[in-house]
Amino acid sequence: MKIKLMIAVVIACLVFTGFTKENVSDTVDHNAWKTSGVVVIQNDVFTLAGSNARALLNDGKGYTNFELDMDVRTTTGGKGYIGIHTDATDRKGYRIALNNDREDPVWWRMTGSLVSVRNLTKSFVKENEWFKMNIRVEGQLVRVRINGETVVEYIEPSKPFRLKENAKALLSQGTISLVGTGRGNLQFKNISLEAFSAKGIDIPAQWANAVDEQTDEIIRLHQEDFPVLDYHVHLKGGLTKEVAARQSRQTGVNYGLAINCGIGFSITNDTELYNYLDTMRTQPFILAMQAEGREWVTTFSEAARNSFDYVFTDAMTFLDHKGRRTHLWVNKEVIIDDEQAYMDMMLDRICSVLEEPVDMYVNSCFLPDAMSDRYDMFWTEERIDRFVNALAKSGKALEINELYHIPNKAIIQKAKAAGVKFTFGSNNITPEVGTLDYCIRMKKECGLTAQDMYKPHINICLLYTSDAADDLT
């Protein structure tokens, strides 16, 4: 069964405020939608204006398995959601977010998010531009596509984890709602809804591929409305873009993909940098530049590095006290005569690195193998204070690193007290990107909240080309 809901003709005789009646045909059931607030129909476009506009599909049918297609546009400040498996109260089922406002303080719940379950940190489309949205529910699977690209692929397990406020965010059966919650408008056209039977859907097989939410920490972050972003993921060890996207959708962890840029690394000049970005702009990831070596500032232009969503560096490459180029993770390059003097030299290098034009400091407070087993001894309170003061002054975010389990709790607590923002980074060296266990433990022990997390500042990479956008206008 497929229903074409041509918006300009379906809603002609409903009771709501601010209705403009144009291009109306009497051949379509006028009672298909129940609306409230300011709802306008003009030139085949259905507009929900402001924060109290609402439309509920009221055709007397309950939809379980279905595919919903529509063209959508959010005007400046326009926000809201599409409800599925909902009812007249609009308090049950799932909500798919509509929000393309990159200045929104809740930056981790952008368009396409399956709210409270798979929140998306990447802004895939812009305000004031049309895009295509597809929502499919098939058994326990909810899939969301934007302009043909899958951004959410969630399998509801047999025992979902839900906080009290999200207890009804579950699959069942219901109708569709369109709801505005922002100061701007939501606009819809070319809406179609196709229902299909459950025949052939193997729910036990779907459950076998679902995440065990009773033990999963990631669903708990989504449920408490905490940004779930791994800011430090590498395509290394055979990890491809396609596999990374699939892993991200399955685990519910958004990825910030980082490319190493500097002498001796993957990208060594502006041309290579731009060529790399051209291959990544349509990918479902936030894009980061990892600046390597201390000469990176002159190796790459400011315009080139500002093409990324954010830039980070570490203090693991430097000239030591005798002028020798040192990579701290290469043991043979770490030549230590006096451990305390070497520690002071490393702290000097860290404070110098914090003056470089990056957004965050990663592999934070790393110590070489020869000293790492006495991490707390070398990172004395005096040294922590000096580091945190320099970090806070620089305005840079501090990474909590999953690979090395650094920095320690004492450093994180002092940085939080100083108002420093944080990032989580797996810094993976294998195709299996972690689930941020150490980062989440530090979040809990140090009381980090969503407001303590760093917000990527550009989000320029979209899931469509200019040609595709033109086709929708």
C-alpha positions in Angstrom: 0.0 0.0 0.0 1.5 3.3 -1.1 -0.1 6.7 -0.2 1.0 9.8 -2.0 0.5 12.7 0.4 0.6 15.7 -1.9 0.8 18.3 0.8 -0.9 21.2 -1.1 -4.1 19.3 -1.4 -4.4 17.1 1.7 -4.9 19.6 4.4 -7.4 22.1 3.0 -10.2 22.0 5.6 -8.4 21.4 8.9 -8.6 23.6 11.9 -5.5 25.5 12.7 -4.1 29.1 12.9 -2.6 31.0 10.0 -3.7 28.7 7.2 -3.2 29.9 3.6 -5.4 28.0 1.1 -3.9 27.7 -2.4 -3.8 25.0 -5.1 -6.3 22.9 -3.2 -8.0 19.9 -4.9 -11.2 18.4 -3.5 -10.3 15.0 -4.8 -8.1 14.2 -1.8 -9.3 13.4 1.8 -9.0 16.6 3.7 -9.0 14.9 7.0 -5.7 13.1 6.5 -3.8 15.4 8.9 -4.7 16.9 12.2 -2.8 20.1 12.8 -2.3 22.9 15.3 -0.3 26.1 15.4 0.7 28.0 12.3 0.6 25.8 9.3 0.8 27.2 5.8 0.3 25.6 2.3 1.6 27.5 -0.7 3.0 26.4 -4.0 2.9 22.7 -3.0 5.0 23.4 0.1 3.7 22.5 3.5 5.2 24.9 6.1 5.2 24.5 9.9 6.0 27.9 11.3 7.5 28.5 14.7 7.8 26.4 17.8 4.1 25.3 18.2 3.3 24.0 14.8 2.3 20.3 14.5 0.7 17.9 12.1 -0.4 14.4 12.9 -1.3 11.9 10.1 -4.9 11.0 11.1 -5.9 8.5 8.5 -7.1 5.9 11.0 -4.3 3.5 10.0 -1.5 2.1 12.2 1.9 1.8 10.5 4.4 -0.8 11.6 6.7 -1.5 8.6 6.9 1.3 6.2 9.0 3.6 4.1 8.5 7.4 4.3 10.0 9.7 1.7 9.9 13.5 1.6 11.8 16.6 0.6 12.6 18.8 3.6 13.9 22.3 4.2 14.7 24.1 7.4 14.7 27.9 7.3 17.0 29.9 9.6 16.3 28.7 13.2 13.9 26.0 12.0 14.0 22.9 14.2 11.8 20.0 15.1 11.3 16.4 14.3 9.5 13.7 12.5 7.7 11.3 14.8 7.2 7.6 13.8 5.2 4.9 15.6 3.6 7.7 17.5 0.0 8.5 18.5 -2.3 11.5 19.3 -0.3 12.4 22.4 3.0 12.3 20.3 4.8 10.9 23.3 5.6 7.4 22.0 7.8 6.0 19.3 10.9 7.5 17.8 11.8 11.0 16.7 14.0 11.9 13.8 15.6 15.3 14.4 15.4 18.2 11.9 18.1 20.7 12.9 20.6 22.3 10.5 21.6 25.2 12.8 25.3 24.9 13.3 25.2 27.5 16.0 22.8 25.5 18.2 24.3 24.8 21.6 22.9 21.3 21.4 25.2 20.6 18.5 25.2 16.8 18.8 21.6 16.3 17.7 21.6 17.3 14.1 19.2 16.4 11.2 18.7 12.6 10.8 19.4 11.8 14.5 17.3 9.1 16.0 16.8 11.2 19.1 18.2 9.7 22.4 19.3 6.5 20.6 21.6 7.6 17.7 22.3 11.3 17.9 24.4 12.7 15.1 27.1 15.3 15.6 27.7 16.0 11.9 25.6 18.6 10.1 24.8 16.9 6.8 22.8 19.7 5.2 22.4 23.5 5.4 19.6 25.7 6.5 17.5 27.1 3.7 18.4 24.3 1.3 16.1 21.4 0.2 17.3 17.8 0.9 15.7 14.4 0.6 14.9 12.3 3.6 14.0 8.6 3.7 12.9 6.8 6.8 12.4 3.0 6.7 11.2 0.8 9.5 11.6 -2.9 8.8 11.0 -5.2 11.8 13.5 -4.0 14.5 15.5 -1.9 12.0 15.2 1.8 11.7 17.2 3.3 8.8 17.5 7.0 8.0 18.9 8.3 4.8 19.7 11.9 3.7 20.1 12.5 0.0 20.5 8.8 -0.5 23.2 8.3 2.1 22.5 6.1 5.2 23.2 8.1 8.3 21.4 6.0 10.9 21.0 2.2 10.9 19.7 1.2 14.3 18.5 -2.3 15.4 16.3 -2.1 18.5 17.4 -5.1 20.6 15.1 -7.5 22.4 15.9 -5.7 25.7 16.5 -2.0 24.9 18.0 0.3 27.5 15.9 3.4 28.2 16.0 6.1 30.9 12.6 7.0 32.4 12.2 10.1 30.2 12.7 8.0 27.1 10.7 4.9 28.2 8.3 5.1 25.3 11.0 5.6 22.6 10.3 2.1 21.3 9.1 0.4 18.1 5.4 -0.7 18.2 2.9 0.6 15.8 1.5 4.1 15.1 1.2 7.1 12.9 3.5 9.9 11.6 3.9 13.4 13.1 5.7 16.5 11.9 6.6 18.9 14.7 8.3 22.3 14.8 10.2 23.3 17.9 12.3 26.3 16.8 11.8 29.9 15.9 12.1 29.2 12.2 10.1 27.1 9.8 10.1 23.5 8.7 9.0 22.9 5.1 7.9 19.6 3.4 6.9 18.5 -0.1 6.6 15.4 -2.1 5.7 13.2 0.9 5.0 9.6 0.2 4.4 6.7 2.6 4.5 3.1 1.7 3.4 0.4 4.2 4.4 -3.2 3.7 3.8 -6.5 5.5 6.2 -8.3 7.9 6.5 -11.3 5.7 10.1 -12.2 5.2 11.4 -10.1 8.0 13.6 -12.3 10.3 13.4 -10.5 13.6 15.5 -13.0 15.6 18.3 -12.5 13.0 18.0 -8.8 13.4 18.3 -9.2 17.2 21.4 -11.3 16.7 23.1 -8.3 15.1 21.9 -5.8 17.7 24.0 -4.2 20.4 23.4 -5.6 23.9 22.2 -2.3 25.4 22.1 -3.8 28.9 25.9 -3.7 29.0 26.6 -1.0 26.4 27.9 2.4 27.7 27.3 4.2 24.4 23.5 4.0 24.5 23.7 5.5 28.0 25.5 8.5 26.7 22.8 9.0 24.0 20.1 8.5 26.6 21.5 11.2 28.9 21.9 13.6 25.9 25.7 13.6 26.0 27.6 14.2 22.7 28.9 10.8 21.4 31.9 11.7 19.2 35.2 10.0 18.9 37.3 13.0 17.7 40.4 11.0 16.9 39.9 8.1 14.5 42.4 7.1 11.8 41.9 5.1 8.6 44.8 2.7 9.6 45.5 -1.0 9.6 43.2 -1.6 6.8 40.2 0.4 8.1 38.4 1.9 5.1 35.9 4.7 4.8 33.1 2.2 4.2 34.0 0.0 7.2 34.4 3.0 9.4 31.0 4.3 8.5 29.4 0.9 9.1 31.2 0.6 12.5 30.1 4.0 13.5 26.4 3.3 12.6 26.5 0.0 14.5 28.1 1.2 17.7 26.4 4.6 17.8 29.7 6.4 18.1 30.1 9.4 15.7 33.6 9.6 14.1 36.0 12.5 13.6 38.4 11.1 11.0 41.9 12.5 11.4 44.6 12.6 8.7 48.3 13.0 9.7 49.8 16.1 8.1 53.5 16.9 8.2 57.0 15.9 7.1 57.2 12.2 6.7 53.4 11.6 7.0 50.4 11.1 4.7 49.9 14.7 3.7 53.0 17.0 3.2 51.7 20.1 1.4 48.5 22.1 0.6 47.9 20.4 -2.7 47.8 16.9 -1.1 45.7 18.3 1.7 43.0 19.7 -0.7 43.1 16.5 -2.8 42.4 14.5 0.4 39.5 16.7 1.3 38.0 16.4 -2.1 37.7 12.6 -1.6 36.1 13.0 1.9 33.6 15.8 1.6 30.7 13.5 0.9 31.6 11.1 3.7 29.5 10.8 6.9 32.4 12.0 9.1 33.6 15.1 10.7 37.1 15.8 9.3 40.2 16.6 11.4 43.7 17.6 10.6 46.4 16.1 12.9 49.3 18.5 12.6 52.7 16.7 12.9 56.1 18.1 13.9 56.7 21.6 14.9 57.3 22.9 11.4 53.7 22.1 10.3 52.6 25.8 10.9 54.8 26.9 7.9 54.3 23.7 5.9 50.6 24.3 5.5 48.7 27.6 4.8 46.2 28.9 7.2 43.5 28.7 4.6 44.3 25.0 4.0 44.2 24.0 7.6 41.0 26.0 8.2 39.3 23.7 5.6 39.0 21.0 8.3 36.4 20.9 11.0 39.1 21.2 13.6 42.9 20.8 13.9 44.8 19.1 16.6 48.4 18.3 17.5 50.4 16.6 20.2 53.8 17.2 21.8 55.3 13.9 20.8 57.6 15.3 18.1 60.2 17.9 19.1 63.9 18.7 19.3 65.3 17.6 22.6 67.7 19.6 24.8 70.6 18.6 22.5 68.8 19.4 19.3 68.0 15.9 18.4 64.6 15.3 16.5 62.6 13.1 18.9 59.5 11.0 18.4 58.5 10.1 21.9 56.8 6.8 20.8 60.1 5.6 19.2 62.1 4.3 22.1 65.5 4.5 20.3 65.0 8.2 19.8 64.3 8.9 23.5 67.7 9.5 25.1 67.4 10.2 28.8 70.4 11.2 31.0 68.4 12.5 33.9 64.7 11.6 34.2 63.6 14.7 36.2 65.4 17.0 33.8 63.9 15.1 30.8 60.5 15.5 32.4 61.0 19.2 32.8 62.2 19.5 29.2 59.1 17.6 27.9 56.8 20.0 29.9 58.6 22.9 28.3 57.9 21.4 24.9 54.2 20.9 25.8 53.8 24.5 26.9 55.4 25.6 23.7 53.1 23.4 21.6 50.1 24.9 23.3 51.0 28.2 21.6 50.4 26.7 18.1 47.2 27.5 16.2 45.2 24.4 16.8 41.9 23.6 18.5 42.9 20.8 20.8 45.9 19.1 22.3 45.9 15.3 22.0 47.9 12.3 23.2 47.8 14.5 26.3 50.7 14.5 28.7 52.3 11.4 27.1 55.4 9.9 28.7 57.8 7.6 26.9 57.9 3.9 27.7 61.0 4.4 30.0 58.9 6.6 32.3 55.3 5.7 31.7 55.1 3.2 34.5 55.6 6.0 37.0 53.2 8.5 35.4 51.7 9.9 38.6 55.2 10.3 40.1 56.5 12.4 37.2 53.3 14.4 36.9 53.6 16.2 40.2 51.0 18.7 41.4 53.4 21.6 40.5 53.9 20.3 37.0 50.1 19.7 36.5 49.4 23.3 37.6 51.9 24.7 35.2 50.4 22.6 32.3 46.8 23.4 33.2 47.5 27.1 33.5 49.1 27.1 30.0 46.3 25.0 28.6 43.5 27.2 30.0 45.3 30.3 28.7 45.6 28.8 25.2 41.9 28.1 25.0 42.6 24.6 23.6 40.6 21.5 24.3 42.2 18.6 26.1 41.9 15.0 24.7 41.2 12.1 26.9 43.0 9.4 25.0 41.7 5.8 24.8 44.9 4.2 23.4 47.2 5.4 26.1 44.7 5.9 28.9 46.0 9.5 29.4 45.9 12.0 31.0 45.3 10.8 34.5 42.3 11.8 36.7 44.2 14.4 38.6 45.0 16.3 35.4 41.5 16.1 34.1 40.0 17.3 37.3 42.3 20.4 37.4 41.6 21.1 33.8 37.8 20.9 34.3 38.1 23.3 37.3 40.0 25.7 35.0 37.2 25.7 32.4 39.0 23.6 29.8 36.9 21.8 27.2 37.5 18.1 26.5 37.4 15.6 23.6 37.4 11.8 23.6 39.9 10.1 21.2 40.4 6.4 20.5 43.6 7.1 18.4 43.2 3.7 16.9 46.0 1.8 15.3 43.9 -1.1 14.2 40.7 -1.4 12.1 38.7 -2.0 15.3 37.9 1.4 16.7 37.3 1.2 20.4 34.2 2.1 22.4 35.9 4.8 24.5 35.9 2.8 27.8 38.7 4.9 29.5 37.2 8.1 28.3 33.7 7.2 29.6 35.2 6.1 33.0 37.0 9.5 33.3 33.8 11.3 32.3 32.0 9.6 35.2 34.8 9.9 37.8 35.4 13.6 36.9 31.8 14.6 36.5 32.1 15.8 32.9 28.9 17.0 31.3 27.9 17.8 27.7 28.8 21.5 28.4 32.4 20.4 29.1 32.9 18.9 25.6 34.5 20.8 22.7 32.2 21.7 19.8 33.7 21.4 16.3 33.5 24.8 14.7 33.1 24.4 11.0 31.2 21.2 9.9 31.5 22.2 6.3 31.4 18.7 4.7 28.0 17.9 3.3 26.4 14.7 1.9 25.5 16.3 -1.4 27.0 18.1 -4.3 25.9 21.4 -5.6 24.2 19.7 -8.6 22.2 17.5 -6.3 21.1 20.5 -4.3 20.0 22.3 -7.5 17.8 19.3 -8.4 15.7 19.9 -5.3 15.1 23.6 -5.7 
